[in-house]
Amino acid sequence: MACRGFRVKLNKFCNRNGPIVMNAVIPVWYVFSTVYSNWMAVDHMFDVIYGEGTRFAMVYKCLTVLLSAEMMINWIFLCRVRSDYQNSEVNNRKRLEHEKTFPQFVSEGVSYEELKEKLPTLRTGNWSVVTQYTGSDVKRTAYPYWGWKPCVVCSFYKPPRCHHCPLCEECVLKRDHHCFFARQCVGLNNQRFFVVFNFWAVMLNLLFIPPLLYYVSVEVWPNIAAPDLFLPYTLLSFILGWVSPYSFIVIFISYSLVYFFLLALTFLVEQIRCIDNGMTSYELENRSCAIKSQCKSRYERFACVFGRSQLWINLFIPYHWASEPTDDGITWQSMKKD
């Protein structure tokens, strides 16, 4: 019983504090891995592999620095550009205009329990459920997905596709997910930077990981035992003094970059799929029956995220101030509202 109680308390602690710890640690881990791998590339790694001063070494060094710079620029914009919803008189007027235009989406909820009884004849993707806690009482109210609904934390009405993030402590327009690498949510205004950030992360790791693994095999492996290539064992060996700090860091960086590559590739494919369908990742998973884009061309769907200017420029220059997304995050003119 004591063991079970401890396990329950540990789970509660991790669920409550785990995201906070990740929000603080992951950006530091990412920046350290990027900076250290670039130092390795410029200082000695490519010289060891291709020969000091050779053309191949210089080309690989320049490409590594260039791709890292593009990735870091978009990461900085991802961190700095926000998509939070500002409650104002102008937006409240837009809410009233929205409800006049679409009277079926008036911001009046219905009891979730009543709705649940009708689920066999209703499309559940058309509804959002707001949960309110009053002491021991729990009240769940369903609102039309394309209608404005109250945020019980911020105490104001928020537009469709706007969701509250407990880590950012704000409502985010077109919230896709919380990005721990940026310490904020991916939403309407910074989704473009998240996509380009992942693109350059994939390109950089495709360039850097194969030479890094070869470098580990010729420079690090001869000085360590085979089990030391297994990261937990490497950490233990480092603590006990069996592995040098440099060998431990190189192995740690190798694991980190492989993980970043797989994660960035997954997010890149998912985001392209979401943009092409006019959805967020949450909607693509849970509301595919209710979310439909009115954009007839793929260009128009990507313009909703990247703006109408030449889309390829976004890969090299983060110029969001010159080409804003065509959607305003409130009225959603590009979406079909059933």
N, C-alpha and C positions, 0 to 999 in steps of 0.2 A: 504493500500500500504506500509506504514511504517513497519507494522508487517511482511508482506511478504518479504520485503527487509532484515529485520533483520534475518528472518528464512533462507534466501538464504546465507547470510554472515555466519551464525552459521554453516550451513551445510558445506560450504567451509572450515571454520576453523577446524571443526571436521575431515573432510576428509584429510586435510593436516597435522594436528597435532595429531589426535587421535592415529595413529600407533606409533608415537614417544613417546607419553605419556605411552601407553601400554608397549612399549619396556623398559621403565624405571621403571614402577610400578610393573608389573606382577612378575618379578624375586624376588623382595623384598617381595611381598605378599606370594609367594611360600616358600621362605626360612623362613620367620617369622612363617608361619603356621606349617611347618615341625619341626622347632626347638621348638616352644612352645608346640606342641602336644607331642613331645618326653619328654619334661620336665614334662608335666602333667602325662604321663604314668609312668615315673620312680619315680617321687616324691610322688604322692599320689593317682592317679585315680584308678589304679588296686588294691591298698591296700584297698581303700574304697569299691570296688565291691567284691573282693574275700577274703579280710581279710589280715591284715598286716603280712608279713613274710610267707604266705602260698605258697605252691608249684605252684598253679595256677597263683598267682600274679607274682612270679619270672619268670615263663615260658613266660607269656605274656610280661613282661618287656624285657626279652632277645630277644624274637621274634620281638618286635617293634623296638628295637635298631638295630638288625641285618638287617631287611628289609629296615629300613630307611638308613642304611649305604650303602647297595647295590644300592638303588635308588639314593642317593646323589653322589656316585662314578660315576655312569653312567651320571648323570646330569652334573658333572664337566667335564667329557670327552666330552659330547655333546657340552658344552660351549667352550672348548679349541681346539678341533680338527676341522679344517676348510676344506672346500671343494671348495675353490675359484680356479678359473682357472688362471694360470700364462701364459701370452703371452710371448713366447720365440722362438728362432730360431728352436729349436728341435720340438716344437709343430707346427710351421709354415711348417716345412718339412713334418710332419705327415698330415697336411692339404693337401699339394700338392699330397702326396701319396694316400690319401683318394680319391681325385678327379680323379686321374688316374685309380684307381680301380673301382670307381663308377662314370663314366662320366655323368650319369643321375642326379647326385647331385652336379654338378658344382655350385659354389657360385655366380650365376647370378640370380638376382631376376626378377620377372615379375610384371607388374602393377596389383595391387589388383583389380582395377576396371575391367581390362580385364579378370582376373581370375574369378571374380564374375559372369561374363556373361556365363562362361562355367561350373559353379557349378553343373548343373544337370547331367553332364557327368564325373565330377571329384570327387574324394574322398577328402573332405576338411581336413581330418585328416592328410593328407600328406604334409600340408603346414603350414608355420609360417609367420605371418605378422609383419613386422617392420614398425613402424610409425615414421616419421621424421617431425619436426616442423621448418619451416623457416618463421619467422614473423607470418603472418596470413595464410600462405600456409601450407597445410597438405599433405604430400606425404606418401602413404602406398604401400609398396612393399612386395610381397609374395615370400618366399624362400622355397625350398624343405626341409621338416622336417629333413631328414637325411643328409642334406648338411650343410656346415659351413655358418654362416650368420653374418652380421656386428652388433656390439653393438654400438648404436649411442651415448651412454654415455661414454663408455670406449675407443671408437675409435679403436677397433681392431676386427678381425674376431674371433668368438667363435665356439666351436665344437657343434655337435648335442646334444640336451637335456640340453644344458647349457643356463641358463637364468639370466638376470640381476636383482638384488634385490636393490630397492631404499633405503632400511633401512641399509643393509650391505654395500651399495655403491661398489659392486663388482659383477662379474659374477660367478655364482655358478654351478659347475658340477653336473648334474643330480638333479637339484633343485626340491625338493618336495613341500616345503612351508617354510615360515618364522616362526620360533618358538619363540614366545615372552618369553617363560620361559627361553630360553637359550640366547636370544638376538642375535641370528644368524640363518641362514638358515639350514634346514635339507637337506643334499645332499649326494654325493657319499661316502665320508669318514666317516661321522658321523651318517648315517642313522641307523647303527647297534646299536649305543648307544641310539638313540631315541626310538627304538623298545624295548630294554631291560629296559630302564628308565620307559616306560609306563607299562611294565610287572610288575616290582617291585612296581610301584605306585598302580596298581590294587590290588596286593597281600597285600600290607600294609594297604590300606583302607578297604579291606574286613575283615582284622583282627581287625582294630582299630575302625571303625565307629560304629558297634553294641554296644560294651562296652561304647563308648563315649555317644551315645544316651541314654543308660540306666543311665549313670552318670548324664547327664543333667536332666533326669526325677526325680532323687532322691536327687540331691544336689543343682541344680540351680532353677528348676521350683517352688519348695515350697517358694522361696524367691522373686519371681516376679509374675506379672500378666500374664494371658494367652496371651494377645496381644503382650507382650514383646518377645514372641518367633518368631514373624515376624520381620525379620532383620531390615527393614527401621524404624519400630516403636521402636525396641531395640536401634537403634542409636539415635533416638530422645529422648528416655527416658534416655539414658546415658548422652546426652548433658545437659538435664534438671536436672540431678542428681537423677533420680528415680531408676536407675539401677546401681549397683556397677560396677567398672571397670572390676573386675574378671568375673562377670556374662556376661557382654557384650563380653569380649574376648572369653569366652568359646562358646557362641552362634555363634559368628563370625567364630571361628575355625570350628565349626560343619558344618555350611553352606559351608565354604571353602573346607573342605575335601570331602563332598558329591559332590560338583561341580568338584573337581579334579578327583574323582573316575569316574564319568560319562564321563569326558573329556578324561581321560587316557584310559578307556575301549573302547571308540569310536575310538581313534587314534590307539590303539593296533590292533583292528579288521581290521581297514582300511589298516594299514601297512602290516599286514600278507596277506591280500587279494592282495595288490599291489605287494609284493614280489613274491607271488605265480603266478601272471600273468606277471611278469617281467616289471612292469610299475611303474610310480610315481602316486600320487593321482590325479595330474592334467591330466595326460595322461589317467588314468582310467576313468575319468569323460568326457574328451573331445575328446580323440583320440583312443578309443578302436578299431576302424576299421583299424588303421594304425600301431599300435604297436604290434609286435608279437615276443615272445621269441623263440630262436632256441634251448634252453635247453630242453631236452626230459624228464628229471627227476626233481622232486621237490627239491632234494638235490642240483642239479646244479643251480637251480634258487635261492635258499637261499645262495649258495656259492658266487653268484654274489654280495651279500651284506655282508655276514659274513666271507667269506673266506672258504678254503677247509678243514681246520682242524675240529676237532670234534665240531659241532655247539653248543652243550649244554654247552661247557666251556664258551661261550660268556655270559651266564646267570650269571656267578659268577666272571669271571675275564675279564676285558676289555683289551684284549691282541691284539689290532689291529696291533701292530708292528710285530707280529709273524705270522699273518694270514690275509693278505690284501684281499680286494674284488677281484674277478677274472676279473671284468671289469676295464678298465683303465680310463673310463670316456671320452675318445676321439674317439677311433675307434669302440667301441661297437660290439665286435666280437660275443657276445652272442645274438644279436638281428637280426631279419630278416628285411632286408631293401627292401621294395617293391617300 
